[in-house]
Amino acid sequence: MQQLLWLETLLKLAGGLPLLLAPMSTIRAFGLPASASGFWPRIVGALLIGVAAATYIEGAWAGSRGLGLAGLVAINLTGAFVIALAILMGRAAPTRRGTFALWVLIALLVSLSLVEIAQA
C-alpha cells in the first residue's frame, strides 16, 4: 500500500506543479484548450498538489486516519470519467496531441484505481 501512495503522490505532483508554476506553457505543451488567463489552470494545479499532500500525509504519518485508498479511487475514477466525457463531447483538446495526452492520463488513472481496488 505504501508504494501505491507514493505513486499516487508523484502522479498528482507531476500534474499539479507544472500547472501551478507555468500554466499557460503547460496547456500549450500538451495541446489543451487555451485559457484567457492562468487562473483556472493554476487552481487545478493547486488542487492536485493538495491531493498529493494529503496522500503523502496518509503514507508518511503512522496511524493517519485521513485520505485512504477508497478516497483515491473515487478521485481517480471521477477525474477519468470527466476527462473522457469532455473528450467524447469534443470539448477537451483541440489537437491530437492534447487528446492523446488526456487518453494517457485516463489510462493511468483507471489503471492506478484498479490496482488500488485490488489492494483494498
C-alpha positions in Angstrom: 0.0 0.0 0.0 2.9 2.4 0.7 4.1 2.1 -2.8 0.7 2.9 -4.2 0.5 6.0 -2.0 3.9 7.2 -3.2 3.0 6.6 -6.8 -0.2 8.5 -6.3 1.7 11.4 -4.7 4.1 11.6 -7.6 1.4 11.4 -10.2 -0.5 14.3 -8.7 2.6 16.4 -8.2 3.7 15.7 -11.8 0.4 17.2 -13.0 0.0 19.9 -10.4 3.4 21.6 -10.3 3.6 22.4 -14.0 0.1 23.8 -13.9 0.8 25.9 -10.9 4.2 27.2 -11.9 3.7 27.6 -15.7 0.0 27.2 -16.5 0.0 28.8 -20.0 3.1 26.9 -21.2 1.8 23.7 -19.8 -1.5 23.8 -21.6 0.2 24.8 -24.8 2.8 22.0 -24.4 0.1 19.4 -24.0 -2.2 20.9 -26.7 -5.0 21.5 -24.3 -7.6 24.2 -24.8 -6.3 27.8 -24.4 -7.2 29.8 -21.4 -7.7 33.5 -21.3 -5.6 33.6 -18.1 -3.6 31.2 -15.9 -6.1 31.4 -13.1 -8.1 28.2 -13.6 -5.1 26.0 -14.6 -3.3 27.3 -11.5 -6.4 26.4 -9.4 -6.4 22.9 -10.8 -2.7 22.6 -10.2 -3.1 23.7 -6.6 -5.9 21.2 -6.1 -3.7 18.4 -7.4 -0.9 19.5 -5.1 -3.3 19.4 -2.2 -4.4 15.9 -3.0 -0.7 14.9 -3.3 -0.1 16.4 0.1 -3.0 14.5 1.6 -1.7 11.3 0.0 1.8 11.9 1.3 0.5 12.5 4.8 -1.6 9.3 4.7 1.5 7.3 3.7 4.1 9.0 5.8 2.4 9.5 9.2 1.9 6.4 11.3 -1.7 6.0 12.4 -3.1 8.6 10.0 -6.8 8.5 9.5 -7.1 10.8 6.6 -7.3 10.1 2.9 -7.3 6.4 2.1 -7.3 4.1 -0.9 -11.1 4.4 -1.2 -10.9 8.1 -1.4 -8.1 8.0 -4.0 -10.1 5.5 -6.1 -13.1 7.9 -6.1 -10.9 10.9 -7.0 -9.1 9.0 -9.8 -12.3 7.5 -11.4 -14.2 10.7 -11.2 -11.4 12.6 -12.9 -11.0 9.9 -15.6 -14.8 9.9 -16.2 -15.0 13.7 -16.5 -12.0 13.9 -18.8 -13.3 11.1 -21.0 -16.7 12.7 -21.2 -15.1 16.0 -22.3 -13.1 14.2 -25.0 -16.1 12.4 -26.3 -18.1 15.6 -26.4 -15.3 17.2 -28.4 -14.6 19.8 -25.7 -11.4 18.6 -24.2 -8.5 19.3 -26.6 -8.3 20.9 -29.9 -5.3 18.9 -31.1 -4.5 15.2 -31.5 -1.5 15.6 -29.2 -3.8 17.0 -26.4 -6.4 14.2 -27.0 -3.6 11.6 -26.8 -2.2 13.2 -23.6 -5.6 13.1 -22.0 -6.3 9.4 -23.0 -2.9 8.5 -21.5 -3.9 10.3 -18.3 -7.3 8.4 -18.3 -5.5 5.1 -18.7 -3.1 5.9 -15.9 -5.9 7.0 -13.5 -8.0 3.9 -14.3 -5.1 1.5 -14.0 -4.0 3.0 -10.7 -7.6 2.8 -9.4 -7.7 -0.9 -10.4 -4.5 -1.6 -8.5 -5.8 0.3 -5.5 -9.1 -1.6 -5.5 -7.1 -4.9 -5.6 -5.1 -3.7 -2.6 -8.0 -2.5 -0.5 
